[in-house]
Amino acid sequence: MHRPCRFSCHLALALIANLAMGISRGETPVVDAPRPTPVTRPAMKRLLEEMKSRRERIPLPDPTDAEKAAAAEDPAALLYENRLRALYLPGTELRGYLGFGGTAPKRPNAPPPKVVIEPDPAVTLDYGFKTRLFWIASRVNNCQYCLGHQESKLLAVGMSDDDLANLDSDWSAFPENERAAFTFARKLTLDPGAITDADIDQCLAHFTGKEILEMALSVGGNNAINRWKEGIGVAQAGNGGNSGWAQTGAGGIHSYLTPTSDRFDTVASAVAILSNAGGGDELVATASPLALPSAEEIAAGLAAARARASRLPLVDAPVSREILGALAPEGSMPLWMRALAHFPLAGPRMVKAFELTAASPGLSPVDQARIAWTVARRNRAWYALGLAEERLRALGADDAALADLAGDQTRLSAADRAVLVVADNLAASPVICTDADFQTALEATSPATMVRVVHEVAMQSLFDRFTEAAGLTLE
């Protein structure tokens, strides 16, 4: 069944409500396989187009009278994703993931934005450049929803289809500074714990330390939104994000199925994870690209994090406290907050996003700490893993409980284990978490719990990447 994904203000309210409910769970089978990874550009376009009929993962109740009234003013209020956040994550918003992505240039004849956010003067990197980094993160993660939107945004800022093909296969077409950033973004997306001083040094040849931190925060946010969109199962927008992709077909209906230059028609991606390629223009990932670290590797990683010096500059603690104001904790200033304090507007907004995540209902502090530990272990994000372990011990976990968490998890309930399977698979690569994985956890918990789980994984994925890029010292 094809699911229409575009809403018009002229549609009847009843039709809007029906569309907002998404695909009936009885009409689309639950799939126990990862989403296929497109090898070539034509295959990518086909899969992006097919994403418009994606199965949503979380059933929603019928809209209330209040929601219908709100939709009369703003039809987007009944969209699947917006309703999930309104119902289960009140107070949070997508900008909590993307606070360092920059501001898109205004499109001709575009309506004014509904919410205007004051730009941070310290966030200085070019929007198109950071969108290319977003595209790279989404290609590594095989987040086809985000890939489609980034393609539209890049076309809107002047890139051609051939430019996008080069972004996937031949970085020599780009300037040296961007190539260094592309390498950094891909590695930070794939394996945060593998970032070394040498990786930062390569970027320092072209960027300041603060600019590298901005890149890490932007790419971390890209990884967060990849996991949110894939985790809850968001169908591709019917208009391709309305950001500039050519309209084709009857009536000017948007399509990703645009022509590809002959020279790129069969070229394999140099960005995507294609380790199990066996021919053909798409493949299905069968395992995480990241192996879990052993107990010995964890101990060594934590010890190294305690001994290392931060790779990127930090703001002095007193100045950080002044910038963060009431958001600053009592006692010593955490190093991650001192990193964010470089950005006087975007930094406090990011700290607030983490604060809202910790305070939102639905998961206990123990649940949150277990998810943080699970995600950080998969990412080999040693600073974040050490903080998560400290939280677990403060909540009563002993050595045996931590060993069980890292092992067979026999002390946990079946529901807790199912949740951590989702968390671990989403952390490893969003596409690894299958519909079946998610359905098992959903049946053992609730829609409210699983929305919160996905959000926790997304925020932790962001935290892991910028703190590991900065090489923060585990205190």
C-alpha positions in Angstrom: 0.0 0.0 0.0 1.4 3.4 -0.9 1.1 5.9 1.9 0.6 9.5 0.9 3.2 11.6 2.8 2.3 15.2 1.7 -0.3 17.2 3.5 -2.1 20.2 2.0 -3.8 22.9 4.0 -6.8 22.5 1.7 -7.4 18.9 2.6 -10.4 18.1 4.8 -9.5 17.7 8.5 -10.9 14.1 8.5 -8.5 13.1 5.6 -5.6 14.7 7.5 -6.4 12.6 10.6 -6.6 9.4 8.6 -3.3 10.0 6.9 -1.6 10.9 10.2 -2.4 7.4 11.5 0.0 5.9 9.0 0.0 2.4 7.5 -2.3 -0.2 9.2 -0.2 -2.7 11.1 -2.1 -5.5 9.5 -1.3 -4.6 5.9 2.5 -4.6 6.1 4.5 -7.5 7.5 7.1 -7.0 10.2 10.5 -7.5 8.5 13.3 -9.3 10.3 16.1 -8.0 8.1 18.1 -4.8 7.9 17.2 -2.2 5.3 19.1 -2.9 2.0 22.2 -0.7 1.4 22.3 0.8 -2.1 25.7 0.2 -3.7 25.2 2.4 -6.8 23.6 5.8 -7.3 20.6 4.5 -9.4 20.0 1.9 -6.6 20.1 4.7 -4.0 17.5 6.8 -5.9 15.2 3.8 -6.2 15.4 3.0 -2.5 14.9 6.7 -1.6 11.7 6.7 -3.6 10.5 3.4 -2.1 11.0 5.0 1.4 7.9 7.1 0.8 5.9 4.0 1.6 7.8 2.9 4.6 6.1 1.1 7.4 5.9 3.2 10.6 6.9 1.3 13.7 4.7 2.7 16.5 0.9 2.7 16.4 -0.8 5.9 17.5 -4.2 6.4 19.1 -6.9 8.3 17.3 -6.4 12.1 17.4 -8.2 13.8 20.2 -10.5 16.8 19.7 -7.7 19.1 20.9 -5.3 17.6 18.3 -7.9 18.0 15.6 -8.4 21.6 16.6 -4.7 22.2 16.5 -4.5 20.6 13.0 -7.1 23.1 11.7 -4.4 25.7 12.2 -1.4 23.6 11.4 -2.0 20.3 9.5 1.6 19.2 10.4 0.4 18.7 14.0 -1.1 15.4 13.0 2.0 14.0 11.3 3.3 10.8 12.7 6.6 12.1 14.0 5.1 15.3 15.5 2.4 13.4 17.3 5.0 10.9 18.8 6.9 13.8 20.3 3.8 15.7 21.5 2.4 12.5 23.1 5.5 10.9 24.5 8.3 13.5 24.6 6.7 16.8 25.5 9.2 19.6 25.7 11.8 18.0 23.4 12.2 18.8 19.7 14.4 17.9 16.8 16.5 21.0 17.1 17.9 19.3 20.2 19.8 17.0 17.8 20.6 19.6 15.1 21.6 22.7 17.1 25.0 22.9 15.2 23.8 22.2 11.7 23.6 25.9 10.7 20.8 27.8 9.1 19.6 27.1 5.5 19.6 30.0 3.1 16.1 31.3 2.5 14.5 29.9 -0.6 12.7 32.3 -3.0 9.0 32.6 -2.2 9.3 30.3 0.8 7.0 31.1 3.7 8.7 32.5 6.8 9.7 29.9 9.4 7.2 29.2 12.2 10.0 29.3 14.8 12.9 31.7 14.5 16.0 30.7 16.5 18.7 33.2 17.1 21.8 32.1 15.3 24.9 31.6 17.4 27.7 33.9 16.1 30.3 31.3 17.2 28.8 28.7 14.8 30.6 29.7 11.7 31.1 26.8 9.3 29.2 26.9 6.0 25.7 25.4 5.9 26.4 23.6 2.6 29.7 22.2 3.9 28.0 20.8 7.0 25.2 19.4 4.9 27.8 17.5 2.9 29.0 16.1 6.3 25.4 15.2 7.1 25.0 13.4 3.8 28.2 11.4 4.6 27.0 10.4 8.0 23.6 9.3 6.6 25.3 7.3 3.9 27.5 5.5 6.4 24.4 4.8 8.6 22.2 4.0 5.6 19.6 6.3 6.9 17.7 6.7 3.7 15.2 9.2 5.1 18.0 11.6 6.0 19.9 10.9 2.7 16.9 12.0 0.7 16.6 15.3 2.7 20.3 16.1 2.4 20.3 15.4 -1.3 17.4 17.9 -1.7 19.2 20.5 0.5 22.4 20.1 -1.4 20.7 20.6 -4.7 19.1 23.7 -3.3 22.5 25.2 -2.4 23.9 24.6 -5.9 25.3 21.1 -6.1 24.5 19.0 -9.2 23.6 15.3 -9.4 27.1 14.7 -10.6 28.5 16.5 -7.6 26.4 14.3 -5.3 27.7 11.2 -7.2 31.3 12.4 -6.6 30.5 12.9 -2.9 29.7 9.2 -2.8 32.6 8.0 -4.9 35.4 10.5 -5.7 36.4 13.0 -3.1 39.2 14.3 -5.3 36.6 16.5 -6.8 36.4 18.5 -3.6 39.0 20.9 -2.0 41.6 19.5 0.4 40.1 21.0 3.5 36.7 19.4 2.7 38.4 16.0 2.0 40.0 16.1 5.5 36.6 16.9 7.0 34.9 14.2 5.0 37.4 11.6 6.3 36.8 12.8 9.9 33.0 12.8 9.6 33.0 9.2 8.2 35.3 7.9 10.9 33.5 9.7 13.7 30.2 8.2 12.4 31.4 4.7 12.0 33.7 4.3 15.0 33.9 7.2 17.5 36.4 5.3 19.7 38.8 5.1 16.8 39.4 8.8 16.5 43.0 9.6 17.4 45.2 12.6 17.9 46.4 12.1 14.3 42.9 12.5 12.9 42.5 15.8 14.7 46.0 16.9 13.5 44.9 16.3 9.9 41.9 18.5 10.4 44.0 21.2 12.3 45.9 21.7 9.1 42.7 23.3 7.7 40.5 24.2 10.7 40.8 25.7 14.2 40.2 23.5 17.2 36.8 25.2 17.8 35.8 24.6 14.2 36.6 20.9 14.6 34.5 20.8 17.7 31.7 22.5 15.8 32.1 19.8 13.1 32.0 17.0 15.7 28.8 18.5 17.3 27.2 18.8 13.9 28.1 15.3 12.8 27.1 14.0 16.3 23.7 15.6 15.8 23.5 14.0 12.3 24.0 10.6 13.9 21.3 11.4 16.4 18.7 12.3 13.9 19.6 9.2 11.8 18.9 7.0 14.8 15.6 8.8 15.6 14.3 8.6 12.0 15.3 5.0 11.6 14.4 4.0 15.1 10.7 5.1 15.0 10.4 4.3 11.3 9.6 7.6 9.5 8.5 7.4 5.9 10.2 9.6 3.4 8.5 12.9 2.8 6.5 12.9 -0.4 8.0 16.2 -1.5 11.6 15.1 -0.8 11.9 17.6 2.0 10.7 20.4 -0.2 14.3 21.7 -0.5 15.0 21.8 -4.2 15.0 18.5 -5.9 13.7 18.6 -9.4 10.0 17.7 -9.7 9.2 15.1 -12.3 6.2 13.0 -13.3 2.5 13.8 -13.8 1.4 17.0 -12.1 4.9 17.9 -11.0 4.9 15.2 -8.3 8.3 14.8 -6.7 10.4 11.8 -7.6 13.9 10.7 -6.7 14.1 8.8 -9.9 16.1 11.3 -11.8 18.6 10.5 -14.5 22.2 9.5 -13.5 25.2 10.3 -15.7 26.5 7.2 -17.6 29.9 7.6 -15.9 28.3 7.1 -12.4 25.7 4.5 -13.4 27.5 1.5 -12.0 30.1 3.1 -9.7 30.0 1.6 -6.2 29.9 3.9 -3.2 33.2 4.6 -1.4 31.3 6.0 1.6 28.8 3.3 2.5 29.6 0.2 4.5 29.8 -2.5 1.7 31.8 -5.1 3.5 29.5 -8.0 2.5 29.1 -7.0 -1.1 28.4 -10.0 -3.3 27.4 -8.4 -6.5 24.3 -6.5 -7.5 23.3 -2.9 -6.8 22.1 -3.4 -3.3 22.9 -5.6 -0.3 21.6 -6.4 3.1 23.8 -5.8 6.1 24.0 -8.9 8.3 26.0 -7.8 11.3 27.1 -4.6 13.0 30.2 -3.0 11.5 31.4 -2.4 15.0 32.4 -5.3 17.2 31.7 -5.1 20.9 34.9 -4.5 23.0 36.0 -7.2 25.4 36.2 -6.6 29.1 39.9 -6.2 28.7 39.5 -3.6 26.0 36.9 -1.7 28.1 39.3 -1.6 31.0 42.2 -0.4 28.8 39.9 2.2 27.1 38.8 3.6 30.4 42.3 3.7 31.8 43.5 5.5 28.6 40.7 8.1 28.9 41.7 8.8 32.5 45.3 9.5 31.4 44.7 11.4 28.2 44.6 15.2 27.7 41.7 16.8 25.8 42.5 17.1 22.1 40.3 20.1 21.5 40.2 23.4 23.5 38.0 23.8 26.5 36.6 27.0 28.0 37.9 27.8 31.5 35.5 26.6 34.2 34.6 30.0 35.6 33.8 31.4 32.2 31.8 28.2 31.3 29.8 28.7 34.5 29.0 32.3 33.5 27.9 31.2 30.0 25.7 28.3 31.1 24.2 30.2 34.0 21.5 28.2 35.8 22.3 25.2 33.7 25.7 24.8 35.3 25.8 22.2 38.1 27.1 22.7 41.6 30.6 21.6 42.2 33.2 21.0 39.4 32.3 21.9 35.9 32.1 18.8 33.6 34.5 18.9 30.7 31.7 18.3 28.2 30.0 21.4 29.3 33.3 23.3 29.1 33.5 22.2 25.5 29.9 23.4 24.7 30.6 26.8 26.4 32.6 27.8 23.3 29.2 28.5 21.8 27.3 31.0 23.9 23.9 30.3 22.4 24.0 26.9 20.8 26.0 25.5 23.8 23.4 26.3 26.5 20.7 25.1 24.1 22.5 21.7 23.8 23.0 21.4 27.6 19.2 22.2 28.0 18.4 19.4 25.5 20.4 16.9 27.5 18.7 18.2 30.7 15.2 17.7 29.1 16.1 14.2 28.0 17.1 13.3 31.6 14.0 14.8 33.0 11.3 13.5 30.6 9.1 10.7 32.0 9.0 7.1 30.8 12.3 5.6 31.8 13.8 5.2 35.2 17.3 6.6 36.0 18.5 3.0 36.0 17.0 2.4 32.5 18.6 5.6 31.2 22.0 4.7 32.6 21.8 1.2 31.1 21.0 2.6 27.7 23.8 5.2 28.0 26.3 2.4 29.0 25.1 0.1 26.1 25.4 2.8 23.5 28.8 4.1 24.8 30.2 0.5 24.9 29.1 -0.1 21.3 30.7 3.2 20.2 33.8 2.6 22.3 33.2 6.1 23.6 35.4 5.9 26.8 34.6 9.2 28.4 30.8 8.5 28.0 31.2 4.9 29.1 33.0 5.9 32.3 30.3 8.4 33.1 27.6 5.8 32.5 29.4 3.3 34.7 29.6 5.9 37.5 25.9 6.5 37.2 25.1 2.8 37.4 27.3 2.4 40.5 25.7 5.4 42.1 22.3 3.7 41.5 23.4 0.5 43.3 25.1 -1.6 40.5 28.1 -3.6 41.7 30.8 -5.5 39.8 28.5 -8.5 39.3 25.7 -6.4 37.9 28.0 -4.6 35.5 29.5 -8.0 34.4 25.9 -9.3 33.8 25.1 -6.2 31.8 28.1 -6.8 29.6 27.3 -10.6 29.4 24.2 -12.7 29.2 22.0 -10.2 31.1 20.4 -12.9 33.1 19.6 -10.5 35.9 17.4 -8.4 33.6 13.8 -9.0 32.7 12.9 -10.1 29.2 11.5 -6.6 28.5 14.8 -4.9 29.6 16.8 -7.2 27.4 14.6 -6.5 24.4 15.0 -2.8 25.0 18.8 -3.1 25.2 18.8 -5.1 21.9 17.2 -2.1 20.2 19.5 0.3 21.9 22.6 -1.7 20.9 21.6 -2.3 17.3 20.6 1.4 16.8 23.9 2.4 18.3 25.9 0.1 16.0 24.2 1.4 12.9 20.6 2.5 12.7 19.7 0.1 9.9 20.8 -2.9 11.9 17.8 -2.5 14.2 15.1 -4.4 12.3 11.3 -4.1 12.4 11.2 -7.4 14.2 13.7 -6.3 16.9 11.6 -3.2 17.5 8.3 -5.0 17.5 9.6 -7.5 20.2 10.6 -4.6 22.5 7.4 -2.7 21.7 5.2 -5.7 22.7 7.2 -6.1 25.9 6.9 -2.4 26.9 4.8 0.4 25.3 4.8 3.0 22.6 5.7 5.7 25.2 8.7 3.6 26.4 10.0 2.9 23.0 9.8 6.5 21.8 11.8 7.5 24.9 14.3 4.6 24.2 15.0 5.8 20.7 15.4 9.4 21.9 17.8 8.3 24.6 19.9 6.4 22.1 19.9 9.4 19.7 21.1 11.8 22.4 23.7 9.4 23.7 24.9 8.9 20.1 25.5 12.6 19.8 27.2 12.8 23.2 29.5 9.9 22.5 30.7 11.5 19.2 31.6 15.0 20.3 33.1 13.9 23.6 35.2 11.3 22.0 36.3 13.6 19.1 37.4 16.0 21.8 39.2 13.2 23.7 37.9 14.4 27.0 39.7 13.3 30.1 37.7 10.9 32.3 37.9 12.5 35.7 
